[in-house]
Amino acid sequence: HTDAAFSTAPIAAINLELESYPASCSGSAFEPLAASVRDVGIVPVAAAGNSGLLSSVSEPACAPSVVPVGSTYWLDAPDTMALSSNRSGAMRLVAPGDTVCVPDVGCGSGTSFAAPQITGALAVLRNRFPDDSIPAALWRVEASGAPINDNASGFLFR
């Protein structure tokens, strides 16, 4: 549930790092919370998962109010979808997630390293353009990225 204090907080986006693989995402347990957060102007973003699925993403990324984010390579094959990244037709955004190094944490790979980059970009853009709706903010992020044509799934990402 969201309350008045939460809805006035200067939060532009939240990053969800959870992963489960339900048989179906209809009736996702995360959807009511994601919809409530979105209703107060906060963008819920989640990692798509790392099972290499070509037509579905993990939960909570599959919930309709959540923005799913996939992972690309950036060292060995720039602007190429990571083989481990899940994908779906509902997913539009990707970010580098291969061998990402974080000070005092270490290096890792996967959509959990890609999603925070999109969350951060949304926060910066929503700070710069505070009157943007969520769809407008997502469009700004999408329009700023180079197209990534994924031959394995046939999807086009940014």
Backbone as a ProteinNet text record, in pm:
[ID]
protein_1_A
[PRIMARY]
HTDAAFSTAPIAAINLELESYPASCSGSAFEPLAASVRDVGIVPVAAAGNSGLLSSVSEPACAPSVVPVGSTYWLDAPDTMALSSNRSGAMRLVAPGDTVCVPDVGCGSGTSFAAPQITGALAVLRNRFPDDSIPAALWRVEASGAPINDNASGFLFR
[TERTIARY]
84.8	0	89.7	38.4	113.4	37.2	111.5	46.2	92.4	38.9	66.9	215.5	283.8	426.3	506.4	469.3	539.2	515	393	359.3	422.3	469.4	533.1	685.1	737.6	882.2	944.2	1065.4	1129.2	1192.7	1111.3	1158.6	1107.7	1198.1	1160.3	1142.4	1223.8	1221.3	1274.8	1229.4	1282.5	1329.1	1431.8	1490	1460	1397.2	1361.7	1457.5	1521.3	1614.4	1564.4	1459.2	1397.1	1380	1375.3	1358.2	1289.3	1177	1109.7	1050.3	1016.9	965.9	831	725.2	592.3	549.8	456.6	404.8	339.8	280.3	216.7	231.4	242.6	255.5	120.4	14.6	-116	-147.6	-191.8	-218.9	-93.2	11.8	137.8	114	176.3	165.8	227.8	317	383.7	302	205	132.6	59.9	-13.2	-81.9	14.8	127.9	225.6	288	325.1	385	287.7	161.1	60.4	43	45.2	33.3	150.7	269.4	389.4	383.7	343.8	333.7	226.2	117.7	9.6	55.6	160.3	211.6	333	356.1	458.3	596.3	608.8	738.8	743.8	855.1	869.9	930.9	858.3	918.2	993.6	1120.4	1208.4	1256	1265.6	1312.8	1398.1	1492.2	1576.8	1490.8	1517.9	1438.5	1468.3	1582.8	1620.9	1730.1	1795.1	1915.4	1908	1796.6	1782.7	1789.4	1813.3	1822.5	1690	1578.6	1447.1	1423.1	1368.5	1350.6	1212.5	1119.9	984.7	917.5	994.5	936	1044.4	999.6	1090.2	1043.3	1130.4	1096.7	1002.4	949.2	867.1	959.5	949.5	839.9	846.5	951.4	965.3	847.2	778.1	666.4	535.4	531.7	409.5	385.1	261.2	231.9	278.1	282.6	322.6	473	547.4	692.4	763.4	873.6	955.8	1064.8	1058.6	1161.8	1286.7	1403.9	1530.1	1615.6	1662.3	1751.7	1896.9	1984.5	2128.5	2198	2295.9	2379	2523.8	2600.5	2745.2	2798.6	2913.2	2975.1	3125.1	3185.2	3329.5	3363.5	3318.8	3357.3	3270.8	3145.6	3053.1	2960.3	3010.9	2930.1	2794.4	2695.2	2559.2	2500.3	2531.4	2476.4	2406.7	2288.4	2217.5	2300.9	2306.1	2372.8	2291.2	2357	2286.6	2205.2	2250.7	2180.5	2057.6	2046.1	1936.5	1803.3	1702.5	1566.5	1518.6	1420.4	1363.1	1214.4	1142.2	1001.7	961.3	846.1	795.2	757.1	732.5	697.1	820.1	936.2	1060.3	1114.8	1144.7	1195.3	1336.4	1378	1503.7	1606.9	1731.3	1845.1	1959.8	2054.6	2174.1	2288.9	2411.7	2525	2513.9	2532	2524.2	2630.6	2729.5	2835.5	2961.8	3006.5	3126.8	3120.8	3021.6	3006.2	3076.1	3163.6	3238.5	3191	3168.5	3119.2	3221.3	3269.2	3365.8	3313.8	3400.1	3370.7	3270.3	3228.3	3134.9	3199.3	3259.3	3321.5	3256.7	3284.2	3232.7	3129.4	3036.3	2934.2	2871.2	2784.3	2717.2	2570.9	2488.6	2348.1	2255.3	2128.2	2027.9	2021.7	2064.6	2067.8	2171.9	2265.3	2362.6	2317.1	2227.1	2175.3	2060.5	1969.2	1849.8	1881.6	1979.9	2008.1	2053.3	2114.6	2156.2	2034.8	1931.4	1808.1	1736.7	1734.7	1672.4	1740.8	1873.3	1948.1	1921.6	1915.9	1886.6	1748.5	1651.4	1516.7	1517.5	1590.7	1596.7	1658.7	1765.8	1830.6	1736	1674.3	1584.9	1459.8	1406.6	1286.4	1320.5	1444.8	1488.9	1501.7	1553.9	1572.4	1439.6	1347.1	1216.8	1106.3	1087.2	995.2	848.3	811.9	671.7	641.6	743.7	721.2	634	545.5	470.6	565.7	523.7	606.1	628.9	525.8	552.8	651.3	642.9	736.2	879	894.6	1027.7	1084.6	1001	1046.7	1084.2	1008	1040	1176.5	1205.4	1335.5	1449.9	1433.9	1538.5	1550.3	1437.3	1438.3	1498.7	1462.5	1511.5	1660.6	1715.9	1857.9	1948.6	1891.9	1974.1	1983.5	2093.7	2111.1	2024.1	1968.7	1887.6	1972.9	1919.6	1984	1889.3	1925.5	1842.6	1886.5	1797.9	1830.2	1788.8	1885.6	1856.9	1795.5	1829.1	1777.3	1627.2	1574.9	1432.6	1355.5	1426.2	1361.5	1311.9	1341.1	1296.7	1399.5	1351.8	1436.9	1429.6	1546.7	1553.7	1632.8	1626.4	1707	1779.6
-116	0	122.8	231.2	357	457.4	544.8	647	785.4	889.7	1027.9	1060.5	1015.6	1045.9	982.1	860.7	790.6	859.3	904.3	962.7	1100.2	1164.9	1295	1285.8	1167.7	1149.8	1174.6	1230.5	1258.2	1133.3	1034.3	908.4	900.9	879.9	875	732.7	641.3	502.3	412.6	287.4	188	68.2	2.7	-112.7	-238	-336.6	-461.6	-571.4	-634.2	-742	-871.4	-922.7	-1047.2	-1133.4	-1262.8	-1344.6	-1475	-1497.5	-1626.3	-1655.5	-1778.5	-1820	-1889.1	-1809.7	-1869.8	-1932.3	-2023.8	-2085.2	-1978.9	-1880.7	-1771.2	-1646.2	-1532.6	-1408.9	-1339.6	-1395.8	-1334.1	-1352.2	-1245.8	-1250.3	-1242.4	-1179.9	-1166.5	-1105.2	-1162.6	-1109.2	-970.5	-935.6	-805.4	-695.3	-731.1	-630.8	-527.7	-564.4	-460.1	-356.1	-401.1	-307.6	-223.8	-287.7	-214.8	-110.3	-146.3	-51.3	65.1	37.3	144.1	239.5	184.7	267.1	352.6	291.9	364.1	473.2	445.6	544.1	672.9	665.4	786.4	842.8	793.7	852.3	792.4	677.5	610.5	493.8	483.2	377.1	253.2	141.3	16.8	-54.2	-82.8	-145.6	-278	-382.8	-512	-583.7	-659.3	-743.4	-850.7	-876.2	-971.5	-1116.6	-1143	-1279.9	-1330.7	-1438	-1487	-1634	-1675.1	-1814.5	-1829.2	-1719.9	-1724.7	-1751.5	-1724.3	-1747.2	-1646.9	-1691.9	-1605.8	-1543.6	-1583.3	-1526.8	-1499	-1492.1	-1456.1	-1404.5	-1328	-1275.9	-1324.4	-1315.5	-1363.9	-1266.8	-1312.1	-1226.1	-1158	-1030.9	-939.8	-866.5	-890	-816.7	-839.3	-951.3	-981.8	-913.9	-854.2	-784.8	-664.7	-640.9	-535.7	-394.9	-361.5	-226.3	-209.9	-318.7	-317.3	-304	-229.7	-216	-322.7	-423.7	-527.1	-479.4	-520	-479.7	-602.8	-613.5	-721.1	-676	-769.6	-746.3	-762.4	-674.5	-686.1	-709.7	-757.7	-762.1	-623	-589.7	-462.4	-472.9	-580.5	-595.8	-670.1	-794.3	-878.8	-859.1	-825.9	-810.2	-692.5	-570.2	-453.4	-452.4	-407.3	-391.5	-521.4	-631.5	-762	-817.6	-873.7	-931.1	-1041.9	-1041	-1148	-1275.7	-1384.5	-1511.5	-1551.7	-1515.5	-1554	-1467.7	-1351.2	-1259.2	-1312.8	-1309.4	-1338.8	-1222.9	-1251.7	-1149.5	-1176.7	-1070.9	-1087.6	-969.7	-983.6	-876.4	-753.8	-770	-657.2	-581	-640.3	-576.6	-487.5	-362	-267.4	-219.9	-228	-168.1	-271.2	-244.1	-327.2	-235	-290.3	-215.6	-314.7	-264.8	-355.9	-428.1	-558.1	-637.3	-744.7	-734.3	-834.2	-778.2	-842.4	-802.3	-655.7	-626.2	-492.3	-494.9	-398.3	-392.1	-274.7	-302.2	-202.8	-192.4	-70.2	-55.2	-114.4	-178.9	-239.8	-354.5	-392.5	-503.7	-612.9	-573.8	-669	-664.4	-766.6	-772.1	-883.8	-864	-964.2	-942.1	-1032.5	-1024	-1059.7	-1008.1	-1044.9	-925.6	-956.5	-850.8	-771	-829.8	-756.3	-645	-651.1	-543.3	-445.2	-486.2	-399.4	-311.6	-368.8	-295.3	-168.4	-169	-45.2	69.4	37.4	143	212.6	135	194	271.7	216.9	286.3	420.6	421.8	545.5	645.3	596.8	686.4	748.8	668.6	723	829	804.1	901.1	1032.3	1025.5	1147	1222.5	1151.2	1216.8	1273.3	1203.6	1254.9	1374.5	1382.9	1502.1	1620	1594	1699.6	1742.3	1648.1	1674.4	1630.8	1705	1660.8	1654.2	1720.8	1718	1601.8	1525.5	1410.6	1305.4	1247.9	1131	1011.6	901.4	780.6	736.3	730.7	692.9	787.8	917.7	1012.5	988.4	960.9	932.5	804.9	702.5	578	601.1	684	716.6	784.7	877.2	944.7	844.8	748.9	647.4	563.2	519.6	436.2	510.3	636.8	715	744.8	737.9	769.7	650.9	532.3	413.4	371.5	308.6	253	128.6	103.7	-16.8	-143	-241	-371.7	-473.2	-524.1	-623.6	-761.2	-830.5	-961.8	-1070.2	-1127	-1228.8	-1354.7	-1387.2	-1509.9	-1503.6	-1387.1	-1376.1	-1299.9	-1221.3	-1139	-1005.3	-977.1	-852	-741.5	-618.1	-500	-429.7	-403.7	-339.1	-209.8	-128.3	-5.6	-5.7
0	0	0	-51.8	-51	33.7	99.3	179.8	135.4	196.7	155.3	164.6	269.1	283	170	135.7	28.3	-105.5	-129.4	-258.9	-279.2	-172.4	-187.8	-179.4	-159.4	-152	-289.8	-292.1	-420.6	-481.2	-505.9	-563.5	-706.6	-801.6	-942.5	-991.8	-940.6	-987.3	-876.6	-876.6	-783.3	-862.5	-811.9	-877.9	-796.2	-858.7	-791.5	-834.6	-739.9	-770.3	-707.4	-763.8	-719.1	-842.2	-825.2	-944.4	-909.5	-976.7	-967.5	-1104.3	-1127.6	-1257.4	-1241.2	-1233.9	-1220.9	-1353.5	-1347.8	-1470.1	-1558.7	-1496.2	-1568	-1484.7	-1550	-1474	-1456.8	-1512	-1488.1	-1340.3	-1279.7	-1136.4	-1053.2	-1106.6	-1034.3	-897	-796.7	-660.8	-651.2	-743.1	-740	-806.5	-890.3	-967.9	-882.3	-776.5	-698.2	-640.8	-587.5	-533	-645.1	-755.1	-867.8	-922.4	-933	-982.2	-885.2	-755	-655.1	-662	-676.1	-686.4	-812.4	-921.4	-1048.3	-1041.5	-969.9	-954.8	-888.5	-806.1	-741.5	-816.6	-939	-1025	-1014.9	-951.9	-938.3	-1035.7	-1109	-1208.7	-1144	-1139.1	-1089.5	-1202.6	-1179.8	-1279	-1220.7	-1305.1	-1254.7	-1358.7	-1309.4	-1393	-1459.7	-1587.7	-1665.3	-1630	-1570.2	-1536.3	-1628.4	-1585.9	-1654.4	-1693	-1748.7	-1792	-1943.4	-2015	-2160.3	-2229.3	-2161.3	-2221.1	-2333.4	-2444	-2560.7	-2571.1	-2484.6	-2496.7	-2362.2	-2254.4	-2125.5	-2031.7	-1933.9	-1832.5	-1696.1	-1598.3	-1464.4	-1394.6	-1280.7	-1196.7	-1096.1	-1069.3	-1096.3	-1230.6	-1309.7	-1436.1	-1530.5	-1515.8	-1604.7	-1563	-1444.7	-1400.9	-1492.2	-1533.1	-1631.1	-1594.2	-1467.3	-1427	-1409.6	-1423.2	-1403.1	-1537.9	-1539.6	-1659.9	-1654.1	-1743.1	-1743.9	-1817.8	-1769.6	-1831.8	-1857.6	-1981.9	-2022	-2018.1	-2051.4	-2039.8	-2174.7	-2199.1	-2319.2	-2278	-2375.3	-2358.2	-2387.4	-2334	-2369.7	-2386.6	-2338.7	-2354.9	-2483.8	-2494.7	-2608.3	-2731	-2714	-2826.6	-2797.9	-2811.5	-2775.6	-2844.9	-2768.7	-2820.7	-2874.7	-2809.3	-2843.2	-2719.8	-2736.2	-2621.9	-2557.9	-2425.8	-2352.5	-2369.2	-2396.3	-2417.2	-2295.2	-2177.1	-2053.8	-2025.9	-2089.9	-2060.9	-2111.3	-2024.9	-2069.8	-2156.1	-2243.9	-2331	-2346.9	-2385.1	-2420.3	-2507.3	-2571.5	-2653.8	-2572.9	-2443	-2356.9	-2309.4	-2325.9	-2281	-2391.6	-2358.1	-2457.3	-2425.7	-2298.6	-2256	-2214.1	-2252.6	-2213.3	-2173.5	-2101	-2060.6	-2045.5	-2047.8	-2027.9	-1894.1	-1898.8	-1777.2	-1772.5	-1859.4	-1867	-1802.5	-1696.8	-1625.2	-1582.4	-1501.7	-1443.9	-1308.2	-1285.2	-1159.4	-1074.7	-948.5	-854	-740.2	-710.8	-601.8	-470.8	-399.3	-269.1	-276	-394.9	-411.1	-495.1	-605.8	-695.8	-833.1	-912.8	-1049.3	-1061.3	-1151.1	-1176	-1311.2	-1349.1	-1478.7	-1462.6	-1553	-1556.9	-1556.3	-1564.6	-1569.7	-1439.1	-1328.4	-1201.7	-1204.1	-1296.9	-1313.6	-1420.9	-1508.2	-1614.5	-1564	-1488.5	-1444.4	-1364.6	-1273.5	-1200.9	-1292.1	-1404.8	-1497.1	-1558.5	-1592.1	-1645.3	-1534.7	-1413.1	-1300	-1276.7	-1280.7	-1262.6	-1374	-1497.4	-1610.2	-1594.8	-1553.2	-1530.1	-1420.3	-1313	-1202.8	-1250.2	-1326.6	-1377.1	-1470.9	-1562.8	-1658.7	-1591.8	-1493	-1425.4	-1338.1	-1292.1	-1220.3	-1317.5	-1434.2	-1535.4	-1597.7	-1613.3	-1674.9	-1578.5	-1468.6	-1362.6	-1404.4	-1510.7	-1554.3	-1648.7	-1685.1	-1773	-1705.3	-1781.5	-1735	-1736.7	-1678.7	-1682.9	-1827.2	-1913.4	-2052.6	-2122.2	-2093	-2154.7	-2105.3	-1977	-1922.7	-1983.6	-1996.7	-2059.2	-2205.5	-2273.8	-2412.8	-2420.8	-2328.8	-2329.6	-2314.2	-2224.4	-2206.4	-2332.9	-2384	-2504.3	-2623.5	-2640.5	-2754.7	-2745.2	-2625.5	-2608.3	-2639.3	-2651.2	-2672	-2817.6	-2849.7	-2983.7	-2997.2	-3116.3	-3133.2	-3123.6	-3052.6	-3039	-3101.7	-3216.8	-3284.4	-3236	-3167.8	-3112.9	-3212.4	-3279.1	-3380.2	-3320.4	-3195.6	-3134.8	-3113.1	-3070.6	-3040.8	-3148.7	-3229.3	-3330.1	-3275.4	-3148.1	-3087.1	-3109.2	-3105.6	-3113.3	-2978.8	-2920.1	-2789.3	-2800	-2695.3	-2686.3	-2554.7
[MASK]
++++++++++++++++++++++++++++++++++++++++++++++++++++++++++++++++++++++++++++++++++++++++++++++++++++++++++++++++++++++++++++++++++++++++++++++++++++++++++++++

